[in-house]
Amino acid sequence: MRITEGQLRRIIREEITSDATDHSQGWIDPEGAYHYDPRMPEHGEWAAHKLVDLGMRYQLLDAIQAELGVWASTFGRFVSPPRMPRTENIEVVYREIPWIASDVAKDMLQELGWAAISNAYEISAPYPNRAIIDRWLDLGMEAGADPDGLFKIHGSSKLLASGNMEEIEKFSRRLRQ
């Protein structure tokens, strides 16, 4: 029997007692709605399926192909580069090259304004808005986060904001609705 990376993560997550402040792997859409599917706990897998639901299958496949080209030109002289599966089935592509498909899908969904939740104290949101931050803080409080804890909002390649809940709320008030 072969176990995929996602299945292994799920098994490990079920075996480890999680902190009440851990609601990892969820997403918040630009309107502030929280999305989580326990069958797809990995950010990239969920993002890939969501992009297909949004009618962006071919944009996703093209972006994965482009990333494979970058990967091959960077590392191809050291190792045999992975190849794009000859299918339009995202599940097959994801299973064959999950590390590339995951990164591309997450980046694409975040470019659309979505935020990936790491836990009650951290999110990745290159373009956060008030609705996203308010929902994330509400989820954190529901999970038992300490309002005086260190909350962090990560952008594409930098830390956008950090501080206790009050400081994050002040940051949020400066953002667009």
ChimeraX attribute file (.defattr): number of C-alpha atoms within 10 A of each C-alpha:
attribute: neighborCount
match mode: 1-to-1
recipient: residues
	/A:1	3
	/A:2	5
	/A:3	8
	/A:4	11
	/A:5	13
	/A:6	16
	/A:7	15
	/A:8	11
	/A:9	14
	/A:10	16
	/A:11	11
	/A:12	11
	/A:13	12
	/A:14	10
	/A:15	9
	/A:16	8
	/A:17	8
	/A:18	10
	/A:19	12
	/A:20	13
	/A:21	17
	/A:22	18
	/A:23	17
	/A:24	17
	/A:25	20
	/A:26	22
	/A:27	27
	/A:28	24
	/A:29	19
	/A:30	20
	/A:31	14
	/A:32	18
	/A:33	13
	/A:34	17
	/A:35	13
	/A:36	17
	/A:37	11
	/A:38	10
	/A:39	11
	/A:40	17
	/A:41	18
	/A:42	20
	/A:43	20
	/A:44	25
	/A:45	22
	/A:46	23
	/A:47	26
	/A:48	26
	/A:49	17
	/A:50	15
	/A:51	20
	/A:52	17
	/A:53	10
	/A:54	9
	/A:55	10
	/A:56	15
	/A:57	18
	/A:58	13
	/A:59	13
	/A:60	21
	/A:61	22
	/A:62	12
	/A:63	17
	/A:64	22
	/A:65	18
	/A:66	14
	/A:67	16
	/A:68	19
	/A:69	16
	/A:70	12
	/A:71	14
	/A:72	17
	/A:73	11
	/A:74	11
	/A:75	11
	/A:76	13
	/A:77	9
	/A:78	8
	/A:79	8
	/A:80	9
	/A:81	15
	/A:82	14
	/A:83	13
	/A:84	15
	/A:85	15
	/A:86	8
	/A:87	10
	/A:88	12
	/A:89	12
	/A:90	20
	/A:91	14
	/A:92	13
	/A:93	19
	/A:94	20
	/A:95	15
	/A:96	15
	/A:97	16
	/A:98	18
	/A:99	12
	/A:100	19
	/A:101	27
	/A:102	20
	/A:103	17
	/A:104	22
	/A:105	26
	/A:106	21
	/A:107	16
	/A:108	20
	/A:109	21
	/A:110	24
	/A:111	14
	/A:112	13
	/A:113	17
	/A:114	26
	/A:115	30
	/A:116	27
	/A:117	25
	/A:118	18
	/A:119	21
	/A:120	27
	/A:121	26
	/A:122	20
	/A:123	25
	/A:124	23
	/A:125	24
	/A:126	22
	/A:127	19
	/A:128	25
	/A:129	22
	/A:130	19
	/A:131	18
	/A:132	27
	/A:133	24
	/A:134	16
	/A:135	17
	/A:136	25
	/A:137	20
	/A:138	14
	/A:139	20
	/A:140	23
	/A:141	16
	/A:142	12
	/A:143	16
	/A:144	14
	/A:145	22
	/A:146	15
	/A:147	16
	/A:148	11
	/A:149	13
	/A:150	16
	/A:151	23
	/A:152	20
	/A:153	22
	/A:154	19
	/A:155	17
	/A:156	13
	/A:157	8
	/A:158	10
	/A:159	13
	/A:160	16
	/A:161	14
	/A:162	17
	/A:163	18
	/A:164	15
	/A:165	21
	/A:166	12
	/A:167	15
	/A:168	19
	/A:169	15
	/A:170	11
	/A:171	17
	/A:172	19
	/A:173	13
	/A:174	10
	/A:175	13
	/A:176	10
	/A:177	12
